[in-house]
Amino acid sequence: MSVPSSLPPRRVSVAPMLDWTDRHCRSFHRTLTRDTWLYTEMITTGALLFGDAQRHLAFTPNESPVALQLGGSERDDLARAAKLGEQWGYDEINLNCGCPSERVQRGAFGACLMNEPQLVADCVKAMRDAVSVPVTIKHRIGVDAVEDYAFVRDFVGTVAEAGCETFVVHARNAILKGLSPKENREIPPLKYDYAYQLKRDFPSLEIVINGGIKTLDEVAQHLEHVDGVMLGREAYHNPYVLAEVDARFYGSTAAAPTREAAEAQLIEYCAAELKRGTYLGAIVRHALGLYRGMPGARGWRRVLSDNKKLARGDLGVFDEARAYLNDADEFFEKKALQDSKDFV
């Protein structure tokens, strides 16, 4: 199922990243880009069906377009979880067929599912029968020592027969034994040509490429060969890379948001969340890279990483962090003077 006309196309998206792309992260990213597709962390079917579904699924309308990524391999459970996601307002349901962690393997889902394409196809069909929003797949190009392009071609072909129209291709193999998830993001070589070939072999499918992409120039180059590009850790560590996406890839004529404007919106968001009892550090950790590459960025990160300051829930921590970006000496001289007066 293609993207509804009311939503932007999946030309650019931010990858689902475990422990990172929670609702606070997505809300922050949305201050930088209106049109980029955002994804939840991978959420297992068990967590949704037998745990606190509201904690996992709650999000604000401004996060849209936003996709729910599921982890699981039981058709009925995936169908029920997908239905929950649709009821909560998610614009897409994505099945994880790319995570190589041992914990995920023990649950018989993630990248190991690529070895069972018919099972994945059956899961996709069950989810598509349960929901009206698009059901998509995120996967690798191979598993362990299997490096033949035919492997991923046949996987995509089988799953496409079940009605899946969108495939997010992390253009590396998944090594299920011997490498950590971090090493799996770095050691297996990138083979972008496999994703390009998938688009040539399946021109009617939407192919989104993922893996090691850091700049918008690289995004533009990939878009000459595929339909969309998914940014991963670069969007997290250097979030301001998202600020030019709308103008460059979606035709927006609005001025790109400044870092300062994004910070101001973040502070407003923090104020609202503090009233709900949210720990300040759970929010600001996603903005540590906002001023990456700018003078004073290290000081900004250091202050906003200070758990003692964050535990107080005092938004003045932003003033202290910002001082490193502006006239730090003047700020701390005034602070020292005020402290000395308070002491007297």
Secondary structure per residue as TSV (DSSP state, phi and psi in degrees):
chain	resnum	aa	ss	phi	psi
A	1	M	-	360.0	127.6
A	2	S	-	-75.0	168.9
A	3	V	-	-67.3	133.9
A	4	P	-	-57.1	149.6
A	5	S	T	-62.7	-20.2
A	6	S	T	-77.6	-10.2
A	7	L	S	-113.8	152.7
A	8	P	-	-70.0	155.6
A	9	P	-	-68.0	164.8
A	10	R	T	-85.0	48.7
A	11	R	T	-68.5	-36.9
A	12	V	E	-136.1	138.2
A	13	S	E	-145.2	163.3
A	14	V	E	-109.9	128.2
A	15	A	-	-63.8	150.3
A	16	P	-	-68.9	127.2
A	17	M	-	-132.9	118.6
A	18	L	T	-59.3	132.6
A	19	D	T	72.6	2.9
A	20	W	T	-120.3	-55.6
A	21	T	S	-86.0	59.2
A	22	D	S	-82.7	-174.8
A	23	R	H	-65.5	-31.0
A	24	H	H	-68.0	-42.5
A	25	C	H	-62.3	-45.3
A	26	R	H	-65.5	-39.9
A	27	S	H	-62.7	-39.1
A	28	F	H	-66.7	-46.0
A	29	H	H	-60.3	-32.4
A	30	R	H	-69.5	-19.9
A	31	T	T	-70.8	-16.6
A	32	L	T	-102.0	-24.6
A	33	T	-	-149.1	133.7
A	34	R	S	-88.7	-31.0
A	35	D	S	-104.8	-19.6
A	36	T	S	-61.2	136.5
A	37	W	B	-76.4	136.3
A	38	L	E	-115.0	151.6
A	39	Y	E	-127.7	148.3
A	40	T	E	-73.1	168.8
A	41	E	E	-62.2	160.9
A	42	M	E	-65.1	129.5
A	43	I	E	-121.0	126.7
A	44	T	E	-74.1	153.9
A	45	T	H	-60.8	-36.9
A	46	G	H	-62.1	-39.6
A	47	A	H	-63.3	-34.6
A	48	L	H	-81.0	-41.3
A	49	L	H	-82.8	-27.2
A	50	F	H	-124.6	3.4
A	51	G	S	-117.9	-152.6
A	52	D	-	-89.3	88.9
A	53	A	H	-60.8	-38.7
A	54	Q	H	-62.4	-41.4
A	55	R	H	-61.9	-36.7
A	56	H	H	-81.8	-31.9
A	57	L	H	-103.7	-18.6
A	58	A	-	-62.1	134.2
A	59	F	-	-154.5	167.2
A	60	T	-	-97.1	149.6
A	61	P	G	-57.4	-27.8
A	62	N	G	-68.9	-12.1
A	63	E	G	-74.1	-21.1
A	64	S	-	-63.1	142.3
A	65	P	S	-76.2	129.4
A	66	V	E	-138.3	138.7
A	67	A	E	-113.1	145.6
A	68	L	E	-97.3	121.5
A	69	Q	E	-97.6	128.0
A	70	L	E	-107.1	148.2
A	71	G	E	-118.8	125.7
A	72	G	-	169.6	171.3
A	73	S	-	-143.9	2.9
A	74	E	-	-94.2	121.9
A	75	R	H	-56.8	-48.8
A	76	D	H	-64.3	-41.8
A	77	D	H	-64.2	-42.1
A	78	L	H	-64.4	-39.8
A	79	A	H	-63.1	-43.3
A	80	R	H	-66.3	-41.9
A	81	A	H	-66.4	-39.8
A	82	A	H	-62.3	-41.1
A	83	K	H	-62.4	-40.4
A	84	L	H	-59.1	-45.2
A	85	G	H	-59.9	-42.2
A	86	E	H	-65.1	-41.4
A	87	Q	H	-63.4	-31.5
A	88	W	H	-81.0	-8.1
A	89	G	T	104.0	12.5
A	90	Y	-	-70.2	146.7
A	91	D	S	-89.0	-10.2
A	92	E	E	-160.3	149.0
A	93	I	E	-116.9	123.9
A	94	N	E	-116.2	133.9
A	95	L	E	-99.7	127.0
A	96	N	E	-79.8	115.4
A	97	C	E	-125.1	32.3
A	98	G	-	-134.7	-14.9
A	99	C	-	-72.7	127.0
A	100	P	-	-99.5	4.6
A	101	S	-	-64.1	150.8
A	102	E	H	-64.1	-36.9
A	103	R	H	-60.9	-42.6
A	104	V	H	-68.1	-39.0
A	105	Q	H	-61.0	-38.8
A	106	R	H	-62.2	-26.9
A	107	G	T	-85.6	1.1
A	108	A	T	62.4	40.0
A	109	F	-	-143.4	-170.9
A	110	G	G	80.7	-146.7
A	111	A	G	-62.4	-29.5
A	112	C	G	-62.9	-19.2
A	113	L	G	-65.4	-20.5
A	114	M	G	-64.1	-20.7
A	115	N	G	-78.5	-6.4
A	116	E	-	-131.0	67.4
A	117	P	H	-59.5	-33.7
A	118	Q	H	-69.1	-36.2
A	119	L	H	-62.4	-43.1
A	120	V	H	-61.3	-42.6
A	121	A	H	-60.7	-42.3
A	122	D	H	-64.2	-38.9
A	123	C	H	-65.1	-42.2
A	124	V	H	-61.9	-44.6
A	125	K	H	-61.0	-42.5
A	126	A	H	-62.7	-41.0
A	127	M	H	-69.0	-41.7
A	128	R	H	-64.7	-33.6
A	129	D	H	-69.1	-23.4
A	130	A	H	-91.8	-22.3
A	131	V	-	-132.2	163.6
A	132	S	S	-104.8	-11.2
A	133	V	S	-81.7	161.4
A	134	P	-	-61.8	142.7
A	135	V	E	-111.6	123.2
A	136	T	E	-125.1	169.7
A	137	I	E	-126.6	139.9
A	138	K	E	-117.7	126.6
A	139	H	E	-148.2	173.3
A	140	R	-	-96.7	-176.2
A	141	I	S	-99.6	-10.0
A	142	G	E	-172.6	171.7
A	143	V	E	-129.1	129.8
A	144	D	T	54.7	-124.6
A	145	A	T	-87.0	-0.5
A	146	V	-	-77.4	106.8
A	147	E	-	-117.6	0.5
A	148	D	-	-69.5	132.1
A	149	Y	H	-56.4	-31.4
A	150	A	H	-58.0	-28.6
A	151	F	H	-62.4	-52.7
A	152	V	H	-72.6	-32.6
A	153	R	H	-60.7	-46.5
A	154	D	H	-69.4	-35.1
A	155	F	H	-60.9	-50.4
A	156	V	H	-62.5	-42.3
A	157	G	H	-60.8	-43.0
A	158	T	H	-65.6	-45.4
A	159	V	H	-69.9	-33.6
A	160	A	H	-63.6	-31.6
A	161	E	T	-64.1	-22.2
A	162	A	T	-85.0	0.0
A	163	G	T	106.5	-1.0
A	164	C	-	-71.1	129.8
A	165	E	-	-112.0	-10.9
A	166	T	E	-127.9	126.2
A	167	F	E	-125.8	122.3
A	168	V	E	-97.0	114.7
A	169	V	E	-104.3	106.5
A	170	H	E	-79.1	110.5
A	171	A	-	-80.9	47.7
A	172	R	S	-137.3	157.7
A	173	N	E	-71.8	155.9
A	174	A	E	-103.5	120.8
A	175	I	-	-96.7	109.8
A	176	L	-	-80.4	-20.6
A	177	K	S	-127.9	129.3
A	178	G	S	101.4	-14.9
A	179	L	-	-123.4	141.5
A	180	S	-	-76.4	165.8
A	181	P	H	-55.1	-39.8
A	182	K	H	-63.0	-45.6
A	183	E	H	-65.0	-32.3
A	184	N	H	-67.5	-18.7
A	185	R	T	-88.7	-7.5
A	186	E	T	-125.9	-37.3
A	187	I	S	-83.6	-51.2
A	188	P	S	-58.7	131.7
A	189	P	-	-66.7	146.3
A	190	L	-	-75.0	136.4
A	191	K	-	-130.6	75.9
A	192	Y	H	-61.6	-28.6
A	193	D	H	-62.6	-25.6
A	194	Y	H	-65.3	-42.6
A	195	A	H	-65.8	-41.1
A	196	Y	H	-60.3	-42.1
A	197	Q	H	-67.3	-35.5
A	198	L	H	-59.0	-40.2
A	199	K	H	-66.3	-36.7
A	200	R	H	-69.7	-38.5
A	201	D	H	-76.9	-27.7
A	202	F	-	-128.0	68.2
A	203	P	T	-61.7	-23.3
A	204	S	T	-82.8	-12.3
A	205	L	S	-87.3	155.0
A	206	E	E	-92.2	118.2
A	207	I	E	-111.7	121.8
A	208	V	E	-113.4	129.4
A	209	I	E	-99.4	145.9
A	210	N	E	-145.5	148.4
A	211	G	S	124.6	108.6
A	212	G	S	69.8	17.9
A	213	I	-	-92.6	125.4
A	214	K	-	-119.2	-25.5
A	215	T	S	-125.3	161.0
A	216	L	H	-72.3	-24.6
A	217	D	H	-64.3	-39.6
A	218	E	H	-66.3	-39.3
A	219	V	H	-56.7	-47.3
A	220	A	H	-61.2	-40.2
A	221	Q	H	-63.6	-43.3
A	222	H	H	-66.3	-34.0
A	223	L	T	-68.0	-9.6
A	224	E	T	-74.7	-14.3
A	225	H	T	-120.8	-26.5
A	226	V	S	-132.4	177.0
A	227	D	S	-84.8	-28.8
A	228	G	E	-153.0	164.6
A	229	V	E	-131.6	132.5
A	230	M	E	-109.2	119.3
A	231	L	E	-85.2	142.7
A	232	G	-	-109.9	-115.3
A	233	R	H	-65.3	-22.7
A	234	E	H	-62.4	-38.8
A	235	A	H	-67.8	-24.3
A	236	Y	H	-84.9	-47.9
A	237	H	H	-77.0	-24.7
A	238	N	S	-133.5	64.9
A	239	P	G	-60.7	-23.4
A	240	Y	G	-67.5	-10.1
A	241	V	G	-59.6	-23.2
A	242	L	G	-77.4	-15.5
A	243	A	G	-65.3	-28.0
A	244	E	G	-97.8	-0.5
A	245	V	H	-61.3	-46.7
A	246	D	H	-61.1	-43.3
A	247	A	H	-70.6	-40.0
A	248	R	H	-80.1	-33.7
A	249	F	H	-120.0	-6.6
A	250	Y	H	-125.3	3.0
A	251	G	-	75.3	16.9
A	252	S	-	-66.6	138.9
A	253	T	-	-100.7	-1.4
A	254	A	S	-73.3	147.8
A	255	A	-	-64.8	142.6
A	256	A	-	-63.5	139.9
A	257	P	-	-64.3	142.3
A	258	T	-	-80.4	162.8
A	259	R	H	-59.9	-39.6
A	260	E	H	-64.1	-38.5
A	261	A	H	-66.5	-40.6
A	262	A	H	-63.8	-39.7
A	263	E	H	-62.7	-43.0
A	264	A	H	-61.4	-42.1
A	265	Q	H	-66.9	-35.9
A	266	L	H	-62.4	-42.3
A	267	I	H	-63.4	-41.7
A	268	E	H	-60.6	-42.7
A	269	Y	H	-63.0	-44.0
A	270	C	H	-60.3	-42.1
A	271	A	H	-59.7	-43.1
A	272	A	H	-67.3	-40.7
A	273	E	H	-70.7	-33.7
A	274	L	H	-60.8	-35.5
A	275	K	H	-66.6	-22.3
A	276	R	T	-90.9	-0.8
A	277	G	T	90.6	12.0
A	278	T	-	-73.3	138.1
A	279	Y	-	-69.9	127.7
A	280	L	H	-57.7	-38.6
A	281	G	H	-63.7	-26.7
A	282	A	H	-66.5	-20.8
A	283	I	H	-96.8	-51.7
A	284	V	H	-69.9	-18.9
A	285	R	G	-59.2	-25.7
A	286	H	G	-78.6	-10.9
A	287	A	G	-109.9	11.3
A	288	L	T	-61.7	-29.3
A	289	G	T	-94.8	9.1
A	290	L	T	-57.4	-38.6
A	291	Y	T	-104.9	25.4
A	292	R	T	-55.0	132.9
A	293	G	T	84.6	-5.2
A	294	M	S	-97.3	152.3
A	295	P	T	-57.5	131.9
A	296	G	T	88.5	1.2
A	297	A	H	-62.2	-35.0
A	298	R	H	-64.9	-41.9
A	299	G	H	-63.7	-41.1
A	300	W	H	-55.5	-48.8
A	301	R	H	-64.5	-41.3
A	302	R	H	-63.2	-46.5
A	303	V	H	-63.9	-43.4
A	304	L	T	-78.7	2.0
A	305	S	T	-107.1	1.0
A	306	D	-	-81.0	103.2
A	307	N	H	-61.5	-32.1
A	308	K	H	-64.7	-42.4
A	309	K	H	-67.3	-42.6
A	310	L	H	-67.9	-33.1
A	311	A	H	-62.9	-25.2
A	312	R	T	-74.5	-17.2
A	313	G	T	67.2	28.7
A	314	D	-	-96.9	117.0
A	315	L	T	-68.4	-9.1
A	316	G	H	-62.2	-14.1
A	317	V	H	-60.7	-28.0
A	318	F	H	-68.8	-38.1
A	319	D	H	-62.2	-42.0
A	320	E	H	-66.0	-41.5
A	321	A	H	-67.0	-41.2
A	322	R	H	-66.2	-25.9
A	323	A	H	-57.7	-32.3
A	324	Y	T	-67.8	-23.7
A	325	L	T	-87.1	-22.4
A	326	N	S	-109.5	-122.0
A	327	D	-	-100.4	84.1
A	328	A	H	-62.1	-41.5
A	329	D	H	-59.4	-45.4
A	330	E	H	-62.8	-42.4
A	331	F	H	-60.8	-49.1
A	332	F	H	-74.8	-25.4
A	333	E	H	-65.1	-44.7
A	334	K	H	-64.9	-39.5
A	335	K	H	-65.2	-42.2
A	336	A	H	-63.8	-39.9
A	337	L	H	-63.7	-44.0
A	338	Q	H	-64.8	-40.9
A	339	D	H	-61.9	-39.5
A	340	S	H	-66.6	-36.8
A	341	K	H	-66.6	-40.7
A	342	D	H	-63.7	-36.1
A	343	F	H	-66.8	-41.5
A	344	V	-	-66.4	360.0
